[in-house]
């Protein structure tokens, strides 16, 4: 067995943190590139791009880099004056200047960039250069990457503790656990968001630490609006809420949910301390009721979707498929009445009003017609085997497309081979029978799906009684736990259960 002590039970003499969320507006380049990420994601999801060329991980990494600084995507892009890097530089310099007498130090965390040579763009070198230009001595700005060995790292940490190095930049991996430089730390800057909440805790743990001579410290987190930054912090917040339900001095839940554990009332805390069984039952019921509510929500969503399909989707699709079958049957008759060869001879083709009796001549005439087109719109090209032929340029396919028009329409992409284009047209016409069979199968499937949907939509939610019983018991437990409504909440500003919760502002951190 183990006796675990969490931070909320130790009451260590650590400085009081003040959190500052610095939100900056994106540049026009950033807005445009965020939109391009959506287009890339559509292509990846649609399978139109090879995973080795582009994938969701690449898009995510590009999105995180763009949120950090647009020059991370291309160093040719301009240094945006309103970027969060420049906002960070302003804050670092102001704090450096205001605390010159105490030689207070600052940490800057950035995981998405590494120091590069002066010729290459790096967030690290950019911040250092801008601080030097404002008057910060170069010797007071260091990168954690400059300490190649453990001895060099400890020597660097010693200088930070003495205030000889007042701005230290590094990544969570290199400047997280084991970085004991808290003595003079006054501020910490998170200019990007890591994947894990534990990384954010490691960062803040460098400054919210015993041995810091400052009673109040400041943690700045920089966010570029309308970029991946907001999503990243939301993701980390969700993970933190999940883990916080386990890593707590209170009786932890066995199955964690995405709720905020600070919403417990003082009455509930007292029940926990005395080991009252009601609290354990309530926790279990909270989990079970939420799961049942989610299942019912999913059931209702499916039911409403089925009702919508029964009324609109299936009737519309059945009508469209019926009309398609009717057209294909008519075109099949046209195909049989106009074979592609008679007595092993080409049946001829009309192009732009001119009869072409030779196959090679007809193929050449098709290509010449396309080359002479001055517009990308549909244009009547001629007739072949009883079908009219319209041609247009498809910018997506990057090719000319012929539409064979009968009772239905049949599309054929053209190539550069004269005979090959005739073969493609023949294949499209001769394939009408297969498309008819497939369309008839799809019609039967739609009719079957409609009948199945009518049956499924009548089925009730099978766990309705269980949900009702557990919600009733949960109401009873909430009434028992709210017996001391006059008590002061444990968390400042948090109401007891049954009261309306005010807008939260924990430690000046606005989510």
Backbone torsions as a table, in degrees:
resi	resn	phi	psi	omega
1	UNK	NA	161.5	-177.2
2	UNK	-139.4	143.4	175.4
3	UNK	-106.3	106.2	-175.4
4	UNK	-99.8	129.3	175.5
5	UNK	-107.6	123.9	178.5
6	UNK	-98.1	166.2	-172.8
7	UNK	-58.7	-32.4	-176.1
8	UNK	-73.9	-7.1	178.5
9	UNK	-105.3	-12.5	-172.5
10	UNK	-86.4	-31.9	-178.6
11	UNK	52.8	50.1	-178.8
12	UNK	-72.3	150.4	179.7
13	UNK	-76.5	74.5	179.7
14	UNK	-106.8	156.1	179.7
15	UNK	-66.2	156.9	178.8
16	UNK	-83.2	121.5	-179.3
17	UNK	-84.9	142.0	173.9
18	UNK	-120.7	119.9	-174.6
19	UNK	-96.0	137.1	179.4
20	UNK	-128.0	116.3	175.4
21	UNK	-93.9	113.9	-178.5
22	UNK	-101.7	107.3	180.0
23	UNK	-102.0	128.3	179.6
24	UNK	-119.5	153.7	179.5
25	UNK	-78.5	146.5	177.9
26	UNK	-78.0	157.1	175.0
27	UNK	-79.7	169.1	177.0
28	UNK	-61.5	-37.5	177.6
29	UNK	-61.9	-43.0	-178.6
30	UNK	-65.2	-42.2	178.2
31	UNK	-59.5	-45.0	-178.0
32	UNK	-65.1	-41.4	-177.9
33	UNK	-71.2	-31.9	175.8
34	UNK	-62.2	-39.5	177.1
35	UNK	-64.5	-36.3	179.4
36	UNK	-67.7	-28.9	177.6
37	UNK	-63.9	-36.9	178.2
38	UNK	-63.7	-41.0	178.0
39	UNK	-65.4	-40.5	178.1
40	UNK	-63.3	-41.4	-179.3
41	UNK	-64.0	-38.4	177.7
42	UNK	-61.7	-41.3	179.7
43	UNK	-67.7	-40.7	178.9
44	UNK	-64.0	-46.0	-178.9
45	UNK	-66.4	-34.2	179.0
46	UNK	-78.1	-7.5	177.9
47	UNK	77.1	15.9	-177.5
48	UNK	-87.9	1.6	178.7
49	UNK	-132.9	139.3	-179.6
50	UNK	-67.1	135.3	-179.1
51	UNK	-57.7	-26.9	178.5
52	UNK	-73.3	-20.3	179.4
53	UNK	-88.6	-45.5	-179.9
54	UNK	-153.5	143.6	178.3
55	UNK	-155.0	174.3	-174.5
56	UNK	-65.4	-31.2	178.5
57	UNK	-66.4	-41.6	177.9
58	UNK	-64.1	-41.3	-179.9
59	UNK	-64.1	-42.5	179.6
60	UNK	-63.1	-45.3	179.5
61	UNK	-63.9	-40.4	176.8
62	UNK	-63.6	-39.1	179.5
63	UNK	-64.9	-38.7	178.2
64	UNK	-68.3	-40.7	178.5
65	UNK	-64.2	-42.0	179.9
66	UNK	-62.6	-39.6	179.4
67	UNK	-65.1	-30.2	178.8
68	UNK	-72.1	-53.7	177.9
69	UNK	-168.2	136.0	-176.7
70	UNK	-63.7	-23.0	178.1
71	UNK	-72.0	-11.8	173.6
72	UNK	-70.0	-26.6	176.9
73	UNK	-81.9	-44.8	176.8
74	UNK	-148.6	119.2	-179.7
75	UNK	-65.4	-10.1	178.2
76	UNK	-77.7	-16.2	179.9
77	UNK	-71.2	153.3	-176.3
78	UNK	-72.2	158.7	174.6
79	UNK	-78.3	102.0	-175.8
80	UNK	-70.1	122.9	-175.3
81	UNK	-60.4	-33.5	-177.0
82	UNK	-93.4	16.8	-177.6
83	UNK	-70.8	162.6	-179.6
84	UNK	-73.7	-20.5	174.7
85	UNK	-65.2	-45.0	178.2
86	UNK	-68.2	-34.2	175.8
87	UNK	-65.1	-39.2	178.3
88	UNK	-65.0	-45.1	179.1
89	UNK	-58.3	-43.1	179.4
90	UNK	-59.4	-44.9	-178.7
91	UNK	-68.6	-41.3	179.4
92	UNK	-59.4	-47.1	-177.6
93	UNK	-65.0	-42.9	-178.7
94	UNK	-62.2	-44.5	179.9
95	UNK	-66.9	-40.1	178.1
96	UNK	-58.9	-42.8	-177.3
97	UNK	-71.2	-42.0	-176.9
98	UNK	-69.0	-25.5	-176.0
99	UNK	-113.1	27.5	-178.7
100	UNK	-62.8	-35.4	-177.8
101	UNK	-67.9	-32.4	-179.4
102	UNK	-92.7	-8.3	-175.8
103	UNK	54.9	39.0	179.2
104	UNK	-65.3	146.7	-175.9
105	UNK	-110.2	164.1	179.9
106	UNK	-135.9	148.5	173.9
107	UNK	-112.8	141.6	177.0
108	UNK	-125.6	121.1	-178.9
109	UNK	-104.7	131.1	176.1
110	UNK	-150.6	118.0	-178.0
111	UNK	-96.5	-18.9	-170.5
112	UNK	-91.9	-2.1	-179.0
113	UNK	-137.6	156.9	176.2
114	UNK	-134.0	154.4	179.4
115	UNK	-60.1	136.0	178.3
116	UNK	-123.0	174.7	174.2
117	UNK	-65.5	163.3	-176.2
118	UNK	-59.3	-23.9	-177.2
119	UNK	-77.1	-24.4	-177.6
120	UNK	-102.1	146.5	179.5
121	UNK	-75.1	136.7	173.7
122	UNK	-149.6	140.8	177.3
123	UNK	-60.0	-37.2	-179.5
124	UNK	-60.5	-55.3	-177.0
125	UNK	-65.9	-32.6	179.3
126	UNK	-64.9	-45.1	179.4
127	UNK	-64.4	-45.1	-178.6
128	UNK	-61.8	-44.9	-178.0
129	UNK	-62.6	-40.4	-179.2
130	UNK	-68.6	-36.2	177.8
131	UNK	-68.8	-40.0	178.2
132	UNK	-62.5	-41.7	179.5
133	UNK	-62.5	-26.4	179.9
134	UNK	-86.9	-7.8	176.1
135	UNK	116.7	1.5	176.9
136	UNK	-75.9	126.5	179.2
137	UNK	-59.4	139.0	-178.4
138	UNK	-60.1	-33.2	-178.4
139	UNK	-66.9	-18.4	-178.7
140	UNK	-91.4	-1.6	180.0
141	UNK	-117.7	118.7	-178.4
142	UNK	-132.4	155.3	173.8
143	UNK	-105.0	139.5	176.9
144	UNK	-61.7	-26.2	-178.2
145	UNK	-68.4	-17.8	-179.0
146	UNK	-73.1	-20.1	178.0
147	UNK	-88.0	100.4	-173.5
148	UNK	-80.6	-28.9	-177.9
149	UNK	-118.4	169.2	-180.0
150	UNK	-65.5	-36.0	178.4
151	UNK	-64.1	-44.8	178.5
152	UNK	-63.9	-36.3	179.5
153	UNK	-65.7	-44.0	179.7
154	UNK	-65.9	-35.0	177.1
155	UNK	-65.3	-40.2	177.6
156	UNK	-65.0	-43.6	179.7
157	UNK	-61.6	-37.6	179.7
158	UNK	-62.3	-40.4	179.1
159	UNK	-66.3	-35.9	177.7
160	UNK	-67.0	-42.1	180.0
161	UNK	-63.8	-29.6	179.3
162	UNK	-85.4	-13.7	-178.1
163	UNK	87.7	8.7	176.4
164	UNK	-73.8	-35.8	170.2
165	UNK	-106.8	120.3	-172.9
166	UNK	-109.6	-10.2	175.2
167	UNK	-136.2	114.3	179.8
168	UNK	-117.8	123.5	-179.2
169	UNK	-109.1	140.6	178.1
170	UNK	-173.2	178.8	179.2
171	UNK	-97.8	166.0	179.0
172	UNK	-61.7	-39.2	-177.7
173	UNK	-64.3	-42.3	-176.3
174	UNK	-88.5	-20.9	-173.3
175	UNK	-125.8	23.4	179.7
176	UNK	-92.8	-117.2	-178.6
177	UNK	-56.4	136.1	178.7
178	UNK	92.3	-4.9	178.8
179	UNK	-90.4	95.6	-177.6
180	UNK	-100.7	85.5	-178.0
181	UNK	-130.0	24.3	-167.6
182	UNK	-73.8	-16.5	-169.3
183	UNK	-46.6	-49.0	-175.2
184	UNK	-115.0	12.3	-177.4
185	UNK	-67.6	128.7	179.0
186	UNK	-115.6	-25.1	-177.5
187	UNK	-150.2	152.4	177.4
188	UNK	-135.0	139.0	-175.8
189	UNK	-122.7	120.0	173.3
190	UNK	-100.4	102.8	-177.1
191	UNK	-94.0	-7.4	168.9
192	UNK	-140.2	167.5	-176.7
193	UNK	-108.7	124.2	177.6
194	UNK	-75.6	174.3	-178.5
195	UNK	-77.3	-33.4	-170.3
196	UNK	-109.4	141.4	176.1
197	UNK	-63.1	-28.7	178.6
198	UNK	-63.0	-30.1	177.4
199	UNK	-68.7	-39.8	176.1
200	UNK	-64.8	-37.9	178.1
201	UNK	-66.2	-39.9	177.3
202	UNK	-61.8	-40.9	179.2
203	UNK	-62.4	-54.4	-177.7
204	UNK	-65.6	-26.1	178.2
205	UNK	-67.1	-15.4	176.8
206	UNK	-72.4	-26.8	-174.5
207	UNK	-111.4	-34.1	176.6
208	UNK	-86.5	80.5	-167.4
209	UNK	-150.3	146.8	175.3
210	UNK	-59.3	144.5	177.7
211	UNK	96.8	-2.1	177.4
212	UNK	-80.9	126.2	-178.0
213	UNK	-73.3	-14.4	178.8
214	UNK	-90.4	129.9	179.2
215	UNK	-78.6	-24.0	177.9
216	UNK	-127.2	133.0	178.0
217	UNK	-127.5	162.2	-175.0
218	UNK	-126.1	132.2	178.2
219	UNK	-117.3	118.3	-178.4
220	UNK	-103.7	130.9	175.1
221	UNK	-122.5	125.2	-172.5
222	UNK	-103.9	131.0	-177.4
223	UNK	-130.4	129.8	171.9
224	UNK	-93.2	116.8	-176.8
225	UNK	-62.9	153.6	176.2
226	UNK	61.3	27.2	176.1
227	UNK	-129.6	-170.3	-178.5
228	UNK	-69.0	-13.2	-177.2
229	UNK	-56.1	-49.5	-176.7
230	UNK	-60.3	-42.7	179.2
231	UNK	-63.7	-41.9	-178.4
232	UNK	-61.9	-45.8	179.7
233	UNK	-67.9	-34.2	176.4
234	UNK	-65.1	-40.4	179.4
235	UNK	-64.4	-45.6	179.9
236	UNK	-65.9	-38.0	179.0
237	UNK	-62.7	-41.3	178.5
238	UNK	-62.6	-42.1	177.7
239	UNK	-64.7	-38.9	-179.4
240	UNK	-64.8	-42.0	178.5
241	UNK	-61.6	-37.1	179.8
242	UNK	-65.1	-51.4	-175.7
243	UNK	-71.3	-29.0	-177.7
244	UNK	-65.0	-22.2	179.4
245	UNK	-74.9	-20.2	178.2
246	UNK	-95.9	-49.5	-177.4
247	UNK	-83.8	71.9	-178.7
248	UNK	-143.1	154.5	177.7
249	UNK	-76.5	-16.1	177.4
250	UNK	-76.5	166.5	179.0
251	UNK	-60.6	113.6	-175.3
252	UNK	-74.4	151.9	176.8
253	UNK	-77.1	153.5	178.1
254	UNK	-83.6	-25.8	177.5
255	UNK	-128.9	113.4	-172.5
256	UNK	-81.0	143.4	176.8
257	UNK	-120.4	169.8	178.6
258	UNK	-89.2	74.3	176.9
259	UNK	-129.7	166.5	-180.0
260	UNK	-96.6	114.6	-173.9
261	UNK	-68.9	-15.9	-179.5
262	UNK	-75.5	-3.2	-179.0
263	UNK	-81.9	0.2	177.8
264	UNK	-66.9	140.1	179.2
265	UNK	-83.2	166.9	179.3
266	UNK	-61.6	-36.3	179.3
267	UNK	-61.0	-41.2	179.3
268	UNK	-65.3	-39.6	179.0
269	UNK	-61.8	-42.1	179.7
270	UNK	-64.4	-37.3	177.7
271	UNK	-63.7	-39.9	178.3
272	UNK	-62.5	-44.9	-175.9
273	UNK	-64.1	-33.6	-178.4
274	UNK	-90.8	-0.9	178.5
275	UNK	73.0	23.8	180.0
276	UNK	-60.0	128.4	-177.3
277	UNK	-65.9	-19.5	-178.6
278	UNK	-61.2	-36.0	-175.9
279	UNK	-68.0	-39.4	178.2
280	UNK	-64.5	-41.6	178.7
281	UNK	-64.3	-40.0	179.1
282	UNK	-63.2	-43.1	179.5
283	UNK	-60.7	-45.1	178.9
284	UNK	-63.2	-41.8	179.6
285	UNK	-66.7	-38.1	176.9
286	UNK	-55.3	-45.7	-179.4
287	UNK	-65.4	-47.7	-176.6
288	UNK	-65.7	-41.9	-179.7
289	UNK	-65.1	-41.5	178.5
290	UNK	-63.3	-40.2	177.8
291	UNK	-64.3	-43.5	179.3
292	UNK	-65.4	-37.5	177.3
293	UNK	-64.3	-39.5	177.6
294	UNK	-64.5	-41.3	178.0
295	UNK	-63.9	-40.9	178.9
296	UNK	-67.9	-39.7	177.4
297	UNK	-60.4	-41.7	177.7
298	UNK	-65.6	-40.9	178.6
299	UNK	-60.8	-46.1	-179.6
300	UNK	-66.0	-38.3	177.9
301	UNK	-61.5	-45.0	178.3
302	UNK	-63.8	-39.6	-179.3
303	UNK	-64.9	-46.4	179.6
304	UNK	-63.9	-36.6	178.3
305	UNK	-64.7	-42.9	178.3
306	UNK	-64.8	-42.3	178.8
307	UNK	-60.3	-41.6	178.4
308	UNK	-63.9	-41.3	179.7
309	UNK	-67.2	-38.2	179.7
310	UNK	-63.7	-39.5	-176.4
311	UNK	-80.8	-39.9	-171.6
312	UNK	-114.9	-58.0	-168.0
313	UNK	-62.8	-58.0	-174.3
314	UNK	-63.2	-45.3	176.9
315	UNK	-58.7	-41.0	179.9
316	UNK	-64.8	-46.5	-178.8
317	UNK	-65.9	-38.4	178.6
318	UNK	-64.2	-42.0	177.9
319	UNK	-62.9	-45.4	179.6
320	UNK	-63.0	-41.6	-178.6
321	UNK	-68.7	-36.7	177.9
322	UNK	-63.9	-43.4	177.7
323	UNK	-64.9	-37.5	178.9
324	UNK	-64.0	-42.3	179.3
325	UNK	-64.2	-41.3	178.4
326	UNK	-59.9	-44.2	179.2
327	UNK	-66.3	-41.8	-180.0
328	UNK	-65.0	-36.6	177.7
329	UNK	-64.4	-41.8	178.1
330	UNK	-64.8	-41.9	180.0
331	UNK	-68.6	-30.9	177.2
332	UNK	-64.2	-37.7	176.1
333	UNK	-64.4	-40.9	177.2
334	UNK	-62.7	-41.2	-180.0
335	UNK	-61.7	-43.9	-178.6
336	UNK	-69.4	-30.9	179.1
337	UNK	-77.8	-14.6	-178.3
338	UNK	-131.0	79.3	178.2
339	UNK	-65.9	159.3	-175.9
340	UNK	-75.1	-21.4	177.8
341	UNK	-140.5	143.2	175.0
342	UNK	-125.0	120.9	-176.8
343	UNK	55.8	41.3	178.0
344	UNK	61.6	22.7	177.8
345	UNK	-118.5	146.6	177.6
346	UNK	-61.0	133.0	-174.0
347	UNK	-77.7	-9.6	178.8
348	UNK	93.7	160.6	-177.5
349	UNK	-150.0	143.0	177.2
350	UNK	-102.4	121.1	178.6
351	UNK	-121.8	117.8	177.5
352	UNK	53.7	39.4	178.2
353	UNK	83.4	-0.4	-177.9
354	UNK	-108.8	129.0	178.5
355	UNK	-77.3	129.8	177.3
356	UNK	-116.1	110.4	-177.8
357	UNK	-86.6	-19.3	-178.1
358	UNK	-102.4	137.1	-176.5
359	UNK	-62.7	-46.0	-179.9
360	UNK	-63.2	-38.7	178.5
361	UNK	-64.5	-40.6	178.5
362	UNK	-65.4	-41.3	179.1
363	UNK	-63.8	-40.4	178.5
364	UNK	-65.4	-39.3	-179.3
365	UNK	-64.8	-34.8	178.0
366	UNK	-62.5	-48.0	-177.9
367	UNK	-65.5	-40.0	179.2
368	UNK	-65.8	-37.4	177.8
369	UNK	-62.3	-44.1	-179.9
370	UNK	-63.2	-43.2	-179.1
371	UNK	-64.8	-29.9	-177.8
372	UNK	-83.6	-11.3	-179.5
373	UNK	-64.2	133.7	-179.4
374	UNK	-101.4	-6.6	-177.5
375	UNK	-132.1	151.9	178.3
376	UNK	-83.9	-7.2	-177.8
377	UNK	-72.3	166.1	176.8
378	UNK	-61.1	140.2	177.9
379	UNK	-146.9	134.7	-179.9
380	UNK	-66.5	122.1	-179.1
381	UNK	-99.2	-37.1	-178.9
382	UNK	166.6	-154.4	-178.7
383	UNK	-135.8	149.0	176.8
384	UNK	-153.9	124.8	176.6
385	UNK	52.8	41.4	175.3
386	UNK	86.2	0.9	-179.0
387	UNK	-113.9	136.8	172.2
388	UNK	-73.1	149.5	179.8
389	UNK	-121.6	114.8	171.1
390	UNK	-101.0	146.7	179.3
391	UNK	-131.2	143.2	176.7
392	UNK	-149.3	165.5	176.5
393	UNK	-99.8	122.8	179.1
394	UNK	-92.8	110.0	-176.7
395	UNK	-69.1	-26.1	178.8
396	UNK	-73.8	-45.9	178.2
397	UNK	-76.4	-18.6	-176.3
398	UNK	58.3	44.2	-179.1
399	UNK	-155.8	159.1	172.6
400	UNK	-77.2	140.6	-178.4
401	UNK	-125.0	128.8	175.8
402	UNK	-96.9	132.3	175.1
403	UNK	-107.8	112.7	175.9
404	UNK	-81.8	118.0	-173.6
405	UNK	-111.4	119.3	170.9
406	UNK	-126.9	-127.2	171.7
407	UNK	-73.7	-25.3	174.6
408	UNK	-123.5	179.0	179.6
409	UNK	-117.8	141.8	-178.1
410	UNK	-133.0	121.6	-172.9
411	UNK	-99.6	137.3	-178.3
412	UNK	-134.4	122.7	175.3
413	UNK	-81.0	134.6	-178.6
414	UNK	-93.1	151.1	174.4
415	UNK	-111.7	-157.1	-177.9
416	UNK	-106.7	0.6	-178.6
417	UNK	-95.7	128.4	-176.5
418	UNK	-59.7	-56.4	-178.1
419	UNK	-68.4	-36.4	-178.9
420	UNK	-59.7	-35.9	179.0
421	UNK	-67.0	-39.0	176.5
422	UNK	-62.8	-41.9	179.4
423	UNK	-61.5	-39.8	179.2
424	UNK	-63.9	-41.2	177.6
425	UNK	-64.1	-42.4	178.4
426	UNK	-62.5	-41.7	-179.6
427	UNK	-62.9	-39.0	179.5
428	UNK	-65.7	-42.3	-179.6
429	UNK	-70.5	-42.5	-179.1
430	UNK	-72.2	-15.6	179.8
431	UNK	-89.7	5.7	-178.1
432	UNK	-62.3	-38.9	-177.6
433	UNK	-62.9	-41.5	178.7
434	UNK	-64.6	-40.1	179.5
435	UNK	-67.5	-32.1	176.9
436	UNK	-65.3	-44.7	179.2
437	UNK	-61.8	-43.6	179.9
438	UNK	-64.4	-39.9	180.0
439	UNK	-66.0	-38.4	178.0
440	UNK	-65.8	-37.6	176.8
441	UNK	-65.5	-41.2	179.0
442	UNK	-64.0	-36.7	178.3
443	UNK	-64.2	-42.7	178.3
444	UNK	-64.5	-39.6	178.3
445	UNK	-62.9	-41.5	178.5
446	UNK	-62.7	-41.2	179.1
447	UNK	-65.9	-39.1	178.1
448	UNK	-66.0	-42.6	179.3
449	UNK	-63.6	-36.2	178.2
450	UNK	-63.5	-45.0	179.9
451	UNK	-66.6	-39.3	178.4
452	UNK	-64.4	-41.4	179.3
453	UNK	-62.8	-39.6	178.4
454	UNK	-62.6	-34.0	178.3
455	UNK	-74.5	-45.3	-176.3
456	UNK	-66.0	-35.9	-175.3
457	UNK	-68.2	-19.6	179.7
458	UNK	-85.6	-12.1	-177.5
459	UNK	-74.1	135.4	179.9
460	UNK	-81.3	168.2	173.9
461	UNK	-72.1	114.7	-170.0
462	UNK	-66.1	-21.4	-176.7
463	UNK	-108.1	24.7	-177.8
464	UNK	-63.1	-44.8	-179.3
465	UNK	-64.3	-42.2	179.1
466	UNK	-62.0	-42.2	179.3
467	UNK	-63.8	-43.2	-178.7
468	UNK	-63.2	-43.5	-179.0
469	UNK	-64.9	-43.5	-177.2
470	UNK	-71.4	-33.4	176.1
471	UNK	-67.4	-36.8	178.2
472	UNK	-65.8	-42.3	178.7
473	UNK	-66.8	-37.6	179.1
474	UNK	-64.8	-36.5	176.8
475	UNK	-63.0	-40.9	177.8
476	UNK	-62.5	-45.7	-179.2
477	UNK	-63.9	-40.5	178.1
478	UNK	-61.5	-37.0	177.9
479	UNK	-66.5	-39.8	178.5
480	UNK	-66.1	-40.0	-178.1
481	UNK	-75.1	-17.7	-179.3
482	UNK	-95.9	21.2	-175.7
483	UNK	-67.3	-20.5	-178.3
484	UNK	-114.8	61.0	-175.4
485	UNK	-65.7	-18.8	-178.5
486	UNK	-79.4	-7.9	-177.4
487	UNK	-69.2	153.7	178.3
488	UNK	-80.1	133.6	179.4
489	UNK	-62.8	149.6	178.1
490	UNK	-67.0	-44.2	-179.3
491	UNK	-92.0	126.0	-177.7
492	UNK	-54.4	125.6	178.5
493	UNK	85.8	-7.2	178.6
494	UNK	-85.5	134.2	-179.0
495	UNK	-84.4	161.3	168.2
496	UNK	-71.1	166.0	-179.1
497	UNK	-63.6	142.8	-179.4
498	UNK	98.0	-22.0	176.4
499	UNK	-88.1	162.0	176.3
500	UNK	-79.5	129.7	-178.3
501	UNK	-75.3	132.1	174.5
502	UNK	-75.4	169.5	176.0
503	UNK	-66.0	129.6	-173.7
504	UNK	-80.0	142.7	172.7
505	UNK	-148.5	87.5	-174.8
506	UNK	-92.9	119.6	177.8
507	UNK	52.3	36.8	178.9
508	UNK	64.1	17.5	178.8
509	UNK	-96.8	112.4	178.9
510	UNK	-99.2	118.5	-179.8
511	UNK	-87.6	NA	NA
